[in-house]
Amino acid sequence: MKGRRDSTAKALHDFAINPPRTSLLGAIGICVQYVVDGISEEQALKSVNRIKKEGDRERARWIVRAFCAYAKARGWSGIQVFRDMVEFYHVSAGVKVPVKPTFVLNEDGKLVPYFVIAWSRMDLSPYQIRILATIIHEAILTLEEFQGSDAVIVCTPVAPYCKKERTVFEWRVSKLETLSDDEKQELFDRYAGAMNDAEKMLIESLG
Protein backbone atom coordinates (compact mmCIF):
# COMPACT_ATOMS: atom_id res chain seq x y z
CA MET A 1 0.00 0.00 0.00
CA LYS A 2 1.32 3.41 -0.93
CA GLY A 3 1.86 5.98 1.79
CA ARG A 4 -0.11 9.19 2.10
CA ARG A 5 1.35 12.66 2.12
CA ASP A 6 -0.04 13.47 5.58
CA SER A 7 1.22 10.27 7.20
CA THR A 8 4.62 10.69 5.53
CA ALA A 9 4.86 14.27 6.82
CA LYS A 10 3.97 13.14 10.35
CA ALA A 11 6.61 10.40 10.22
CA LEU A 12 9.27 12.92 9.14
CA HIS A 13 8.20 15.32 11.87
CA ASP A 14 8.23 12.62 14.58
CA PHE A 15 11.66 11.41 13.48
CA ALA A 16 13.08 14.93 13.72
CA ILE A 17 11.57 15.50 17.18
CA ASN A 18 12.36 12.05 18.59
CA PRO A 19 15.37 10.54 16.77
CA PRO A 20 16.53 7.00 17.71
CA ARG A 21 18.22 6.90 21.11
CA THR A 22 20.11 3.67 20.53
CA SER A 23 22.81 2.75 18.06
CA LEU A 24 23.23 -0.59 16.33
CA LEU A 25 26.41 0.43 14.52
CA GLY A 26 28.58 -1.47 16.99
CA ALA A 27 26.66 -4.69 16.40
CA ILE A 28 26.75 -4.29 12.63
CA GLY A 29 30.48 -3.54 12.71
CA ILE A 30 31.09 -6.80 14.58
CA CYS A 31 29.01 -8.69 12.01
CA VAL A 32 31.23 -7.24 9.30
CA GLN A 33 34.34 -8.42 11.17
CA TYR A 34 32.90 -11.93 11.38
CA VAL A 35 32.34 -12.08 7.61
CA VAL A 36 35.29 -10.19 6.16
CA ASP A 37 37.98 -10.45 8.86
CA GLY A 38 37.27 -14.05 9.78
CA ILE A 39 36.99 -13.57 13.54
CA SER A 40 35.30 -16.41 15.42
CA GLU A 41 31.89 -16.17 17.03
CA GLU A 42 33.64 -16.26 20.41
CA GLN A 43 35.79 -13.27 19.41
CA ALA A 44 32.70 -11.51 18.08
CA LEU A 45 30.91 -11.89 21.41
CA LYS A 46 33.98 -10.63 23.26
CA SER A 47 33.84 -7.55 21.04
CA VAL A 48 30.21 -7.09 22.04
CA ASN A 49 31.31 -6.86 25.67
CA ARG A 50 33.33 -3.76 24.80
CA ILE A 51 30.24 -1.80 23.69
CA LYS A 52 29.87 0.86 26.38
CA LYS A 53 26.11 1.43 26.54
CA GLU A 54 24.39 -1.42 28.35
CA GLY A 55 21.23 -1.42 26.23
CA ASP A 56 23.19 -1.35 22.97
CA ARG A 57 25.46 -4.11 24.29
CA GLU A 58 22.53 -6.38 25.14
CA ARG A 59 20.88 -5.88 21.76
CA ALA A 60 24.20 -6.42 19.99
CA ARG A 61 24.72 -9.75 21.76
CA TRP A 62 21.45 -11.16 20.39
CA ILE A 63 22.06 -9.71 16.92
CA VAL A 64 25.61 -11.06 16.67
CA ARG A 65 24.63 -14.54 17.88
CA ALA A 66 21.87 -14.83 15.30
CA PHE A 67 23.90 -13.27 12.49
CA CYS A 68 26.99 -15.44 13.02
CA ALA A 69 24.95 -18.65 12.92
CA TYR A 70 23.14 -17.56 9.76
CA ALA A 71 26.29 -16.27 8.02
CA LYS A 72 28.12 -19.52 8.79
CA ALA A 73 25.26 -21.60 7.36
CA ARG A 74 25.15 -19.45 4.22
CA GLY A 75 28.91 -19.48 3.75
CA TRP A 76 29.31 -15.72 3.88
CA SER A 77 33.02 -14.98 4.09
CA GLY A 78 35.68 -13.31 2.03
CA ILE A 79 37.74 -10.20 1.48
CA GLN A 80 35.68 -7.05 1.44
CA VAL A 81 35.70 -5.15 -1.86
CA PHE A 82 35.10 -1.39 -2.04
CA ARG A 83 35.36 -0.84 1.72
CA ASP A 84 33.31 2.21 2.82
CA MET A 85 31.60 2.38 -0.56
CA VAL A 86 28.84 5.00 -0.80
CA GLU A 87 26.72 5.75 -3.86
CA PHE A 88 23.75 8.11 -4.14
CA TYR A 89 20.21 7.72 -5.33
CA HIS A 90 19.08 11.02 -6.83
CA VAL A 91 15.54 11.95 -5.89
CA SER A 92 15.62 15.49 -7.28
CA ALA A 93 18.09 18.25 -8.08
CA GLY A 94 18.61 19.03 -4.39
CA VAL A 95 17.87 15.69 -2.75
CA LYS A 96 19.97 12.54 -2.91
CA VAL A 97 19.88 9.47 -0.69
CA PRO A 98 23.20 7.86 0.36
CA VAL A 99 23.31 4.12 -0.35
CA LYS A 100 26.06 2.38 1.62
CA PRO A 101 26.47 -1.42 1.54
CA THR A 102 27.42 -2.96 4.89
CA PHE A 103 30.01 -5.03 3.02
CA VAL A 104 30.71 -6.17 -0.54
CA LEU A 105 32.00 -9.66 -1.32
CA ASN A 106 33.43 -11.19 -4.47
CA GLU A 107 31.36 -14.33 -5.00
CA ASP A 108 32.35 -16.49 -7.95
CA GLY A 109 33.64 -13.47 -9.83
CA LYS A 110 30.61 -11.27 -9.12
CA LEU A 111 30.54 -8.41 -6.65
CA VAL A 112 27.64 -8.81 -4.23
CA PRO A 113 26.69 -5.93 -1.89
CA TYR A 114 25.12 -6.84 1.45
CA PHE A 115 22.93 -4.48 3.45
CA VAL A 116 22.47 -5.50 7.10
CA ILE A 117 19.40 -3.96 8.77
CA ALA A 118 19.38 -4.69 12.50
CA TRP A 119 16.03 -3.17 13.41
CA SER A 120 14.06 -5.04 16.05
CA ARG A 121 10.99 -4.95 13.79
CA MET A 122 10.87 -5.38 10.02
CA ASP A 123 7.22 -4.64 9.39
CA LEU A 124 7.71 -2.87 6.08
CA SER A 125 4.81 -2.96 3.66
CA PRO A 126 5.33 -4.59 0.24
CA TYR A 127 5.40 -1.09 -1.26
CA GLN A 128 8.14 0.05 1.14
CA ILE A 129 10.17 -3.06 0.33
CA ARG A 130 9.86 -2.19 -3.37
CA ILE A 131 11.14 1.31 -2.64
CA LEU A 132 14.15 -0.17 -0.85
CA ALA A 133 14.83 -2.55 -3.75
CA THR A 134 14.51 0.26 -6.29
CA ILE A 135 17.00 2.48 -4.47
CA ILE A 136 19.58 -0.30 -4.16
CA HIS A 137 19.08 -1.49 -7.73
CA GLU A 138 19.42 1.94 -9.33
CA ALA A 139 22.20 3.26 -7.09
CA ILE A 140 24.38 0.13 -7.00
CA LEU A 141 23.39 -2.64 -9.39
CA THR A 142 23.37 -0.37 -12.44
CA LEU A 143 27.07 0.42 -11.95
CA GLU A 144 29.41 -1.27 -14.42
CA GLU A 145 31.18 -3.26 -11.69
CA PHE A 146 27.88 -4.77 -10.52
CA GLN A 147 26.30 -5.60 -13.88
CA GLY A 148 24.65 -9.02 -13.73
CA SER A 149 25.05 -9.25 -9.96
CA ASP A 150 22.55 -9.19 -7.13
CA ALA A 151 22.24 -7.46 -3.75
CA VAL A 152 21.27 -9.02 -0.44
CA ILE A 153 19.25 -7.28 2.28
CA VAL A 154 19.87 -9.04 5.60
CA CYS A 155 17.33 -8.46 8.37
CA THR A 156 17.74 -9.38 12.05
CA PRO A 157 14.39 -8.67 13.78
CA VAL A 158 13.28 -10.00 17.13
CA ALA A 159 11.99 -13.55 16.71
CA PRO A 160 8.22 -14.12 16.89
CA TYR A 161 6.91 -14.52 20.45
CA CYS A 162 10.30 -13.51 21.88
CA LYS A 163 11.39 -10.34 23.62
CA LYS A 164 15.12 -10.40 22.85
CA GLU A 165 16.16 -13.36 20.70
CA ARG A 166 16.82 -12.40 17.08
CA THR A 167 16.04 -14.25 13.88
CA VAL A 168 17.63 -13.66 10.46
CA PHE A 169 16.17 -13.64 6.97
CA GLU A 170 17.26 -12.17 3.66
CA TRP A 171 15.73 -10.51 0.64
CA ARG A 172 17.42 -10.80 -2.75
CA VAL A 173 16.89 -7.58 -4.71
CA SER A 174 16.64 -9.51 -7.98
CA LYS A 175 13.54 -11.26 -6.58
CA LEU A 176 11.79 -8.00 -5.67
CA GLU A 177 9.72 -5.86 -8.03
CA THR A 178 11.12 -2.35 -8.45
CA LEU A 179 8.98 0.75 -8.94
CA SER A 180 7.91 1.85 -12.40
CA ASP A 181 8.82 5.34 -13.64
CA ASP A 182 5.29 6.57 -12.92
CA GLU A 183 5.38 5.12 -9.40
CA LYS A 184 8.75 6.76 -8.74
CA GLN A 185 7.48 10.15 -9.90
CA GLU A 186 4.40 9.83 -7.68
CA LEU A 187 6.65 8.92 -4.74
CA PHE A 188 9.01 11.84 -5.34
CA ASP A 189 6.13 14.33 -5.63
CA ARG A 190 4.51 13.04 -2.45
CA TYR A 191 7.80 13.09 -0.54
CA ALA A 192 8.57 16.66 -1.64
CA GLY A 193 5.14 17.79 -0.47
CA ALA A 194 5.50 15.89 2.81
CA MET A 195 8.89 17.53 3.45
CA ASN A 196 7.29 20.96 3.13
CA ASP A 197 4.45 19.94 5.43
CA ALA A 198 6.88 18.46 7.99
CA GLU A 199 8.90 21.68 8.02
CA LYS A 200 5.77 23.68 8.83
CA MET A 201 4.86 21.18 11.56
CA LEU A 202 8.34 21.51 13.10
CA ILE A 203 8.12 25.31 13.12
CA GLU A 204 4.76 25.08 14.89
CA SER A 205 6.08 22.49 17.39
CA LEU A 206 9.09 24.63 18.28
CA GLY A 207 6.99 27.74 18.63
C-alpha positions in Angstrom: 0.0 0.0 0.0 1.3 3.4 -0.9 1.9 6.0 1.8 -0.1 9.2 2.1 1.3 12.7 2.1 0.0 13.5 5.6 1.2 10.3 7.2 4.6 10.7 5.5 4.9 14.3 6.8 4.0 13.1 10.4 6.6 10.4 10.2 9.3 12.9 9.1 8.2 15.3 11.9 8.2 12.6 14.6 11.7 11.4 13.5 13.1 14.9 13.7 11.6 15.5 17.2 12.4 12.0 18.6 15.4 10.5 16.8 16.5 7.0 17.7 18.2 6.9 21.1 20.1 3.7 20.5 22.8 2.8 18.1 23.2 -0.6 16.3 26.4 0.4 14.5 28.6 -1.5 17.0 26.7 -4.7 16.4 26.7 -4.3 12.6 30.5 -3.5 12.7 31.1 -6.8 14.6 29.0 -8.7 12.0 31.2 -7.2 9.3 34.3 -8.4 11.2 32.9 -11.9 11.4 32.3 -12.1 7.6 35.3 -10.2 6.2 38.0 -10.4 8.9 37.3 -14.0 9.8 37.0 -13.6 13.5 35.3 -16.4 15.4 31.9 -16.2 17.0 33.6 -16.3 20.4 35.8 -13.3 19.4 32.7 -11.5 18.1 30.9 -11.9 21.4 34.0 -10.6 23.3 33.8 -7.5 21.0 30.2 -7.1 22.0 31.3 -6.9 25.7 33.3 -3.8 24.8 30.2 -1.8 23.7 29.9 0.9 26.4 26.1 1.4 26.5 24.4 -1.4 28.3 21.2 -1.4 26.2 23.2 -1.4 23.0 25.5 -4.1 24.3 22.5 -6.4 25.1 20.9 -5.9 21.8 24.2 -6.4 20.0 24.7 -9.8 21.8 21.4 -11.2 20.4 22.1 -9.7 16.9 25.6 -11.1 16.7 24.6 -14.5 17.9 21.9 -14.8 15.3 23.9 -13.3 12.5 27.0 -15.4 13.0 25.0 -18.6 12.9 23.1 -17.6 9.8 26.3 -16.3 8.0 28.1 -19.5 8.8 25.3 -21.6 7.4 25.2 -19.4 4.2 28.9 -19.5 3.8 29.3 -15.7 3.9 33.0 -15.0 4.1 35.7 -13.3 2.0 37.7 -10.2 1.5 35.7 -7.1 1.4 35.7 -5.1 -1.9 35.1 -1.4 -2.0 35.4 -0.8 1.7 33.3 2.2 2.8 31.6 2.4 -0.6 28.8 5.0 -0.8 26.7 5.8 -3.9 23.8 8.1 -4.1 20.2 7.7 -5.3 19.1 11.0 -6.8 15.5 12.0 -5.9 15.6 15.5 -7.3 18.1 18.3 -8.1 18.6 19.0 -4.4 17.9 15.7 -2.8 20.0 12.5 -2.9 19.9 9.5 -0.7 23.2 7.9 0.4 23.3 4.1 -0.3 26.1 2.4 1.6 26.5 -1.4 1.5 27.4 -3.0 4.9 30.0 -5.0 3.0 30.7 -6.2 -0.5 32.0 -9.7 -1.3 33.4 -11.2 -4.5 31.4 -14.3 -5.0 32.3 -16.5 -7.9 33.6 -13.5 -9.8 30.6 -11.3 -9.1 30.5 -8.4 -6.7 27.6 -8.8 -4.2 26.7 -5.9 -1.9 25.1 -6.8 1.4 22.9 -4.5 3.5 22.5 -5.5 7.1 19.4 -4.0 8.8 19.4 -4.7 12.5 16.0 -3.2 13.4 14.1 -5.0 16.1 11.0 -4.9 13.8 10.9 -5.4 10.0 7.2 -4.6 9.4 7.7 -2.9 6.1 4.8 -3.0 3.7 5.3 -4.6 0.2 5.4 -1.1 -1.3 8.1 0.0 1.1 10.2 -3.1 0.3 9.9 -2.2 -3.4 11.1 1.3 -2.6 14.2 -0.2 -0.9 14.8 -2.6 -3.7 14.5 0.3 -6.3 17.0 2.5 -4.5 19.6 -0.3 -4.2 19.1 -1.5 -7.7 19.4 1.9 -9.3 22.2 3.3 -7.1 24.4 0.1 -7.0 23.4 -2.6 -9.4 23.4 -0.4 -12.4 27.1 0.4 -11.9 29.4 -1.3 -14.4 31.2 -3.3 -11.7 27.9 -4.8 -10.5 26.3 -5.6 -13.9 24.7 -9.0 -13.7 25.1 -9.2 -10.0 22.6 -9.2 -7.1 22.2 -7.5 -3.7 21.3 -9.0 -0.4 19.2 -7.3 2.3 19.9 -9.0 5.6 17.3 -8.5 8.4 17.7 -9.4 12.1 14.4 -8.7 13.8 13.3 -10.0 17.1 12.0 -13.6 16.7 8.2 -14.1 16.9 6.9 -14.5 20.5 10.3 -13.5 21.9 11.4 -10.3 23.6 15.1 -10.4 22.9 16.2 -13.4 20.7 16.8 -12.4 17.1 16.0 -14.2 13.9 17.6 -13.7 10.5 16.2 -13.6 7.0 17.3 -12.2 3.7 15.7 -10.5 0.6 17.4 -10.8 -2.8 16.9 -7.6 -4.7 16.6 -9.5 -8.0 13.5 -11.3 -6.6 11.8 -8.0 -5.7 9.7 -5.9 -8.0 11.1 -2.4 -8.4 9.0 0.7 -8.9 7.9 1.9 -12.4 8.8 5.3 -13.6 5.3 6.6 -12.9 5.4 5.1 -9.4 8.8 6.8 -8.7 7.5 10.1 -9.9 4.4 9.8 -7.7 6.7 8.9 -4.7 9.0 11.8 -5.3 6.1 14.3 -5.6 4.5 13.0 -2.4 7.8 13.1 -0.5 8.6 16.7 -1.6 5.1 17.8 -0.5 5.5 15.9 2.8 8.9 17.5 3.5 7.3 21.0 3.1 4.5 19.9 5.4 6.9 18.5 8.0 8.9 21.7 8.0 5.8 23.7 8.8 4.9 21.2 11.6 8.3 21.5 13.1 8.1 25.3 13.1 4.8 25.1 14.9 6.1 22.5 17.4 9.1 24.6 18.3 7.0 27.7 18.6 
